[in-house]
Amino acid sequence: MQEKKPRVPSEAARVKRNYVLSKVPEILELRNQGMFWKDIAEKVKLNEKTCRRYYKKNN
């Protein structure tokens, strides 16, 4: 039986993840100020679902 190689994220995936993680404090702050998800997503240049997901993980 062949062994599966561990999955290594691509360079692009790492770059995007680092960008998203750098925006998490801003997402938290804007949401706590009562801003809507659509407005937050436009401001930090991310998808609305991505903003919600990372807000949930970090709050």
LINRA-V819404 format. One record per residue. N is the residue number from 1. RES is the residue in one letter. SS is DSSP state (hx for helix, st for strand, lp for the rest). PSI is psi as a letter, one per 20 degrees, with the letter a starting at -180 (* if undefined). Layout:
n: [N/N]
res: [RES/RES]
ss: [SS/SS]
psi: [PSI/PSI]
This chain:
n: [1/2/3/4/5/6/7/8/9/10/11/12/13/14/15/16/17/18/19/20/21/22/23/24/25/26/27/28/29/30/31/32/33/34/35/36/37/38/39/40/41/42/43/44/45/46/47/48/49/50/51/52/53/54/55/56/57/58/59]
res: [M/Q/E/K/K/P/R/V/P/S/E/A/A/R/V/K/R/N/Y/V/L/S/K/V/P/E/I/L/E/L/R/N/Q/G/M/F/W/K/D/I/A/E/K/V/K/L/N/E/K/T/C/R/R/Y/Y/K/K/N/N]
ss: [lp/lp/lp/lp/lp/lp/lp/lp/lp/lp/hx/hx/hx/hx/hx/hx/hx/hx/hx/hx/hx/hx/hx/hx/hx/hx/hx/hx/hx/hx/hx/hx/lp/lp/lp/lp/hx/hx/hx/hx/hx/hx/hx/hx/lp/lp/lp/hx/hx/hx/hx/hx/hx/hx/hx/hx/hx/hx/lp]
psi: [p/q/q/p/q/p/p/p/q/r/g/h/h/g/g/g/g/h/g/g/h/h/i/g/h/g/g/g/g/h/h/h/i/j/q/q/g/g/h/g/g/g/g/j/l/r/q/g/h/g/g/g/g/h/g/g/h/j/*]
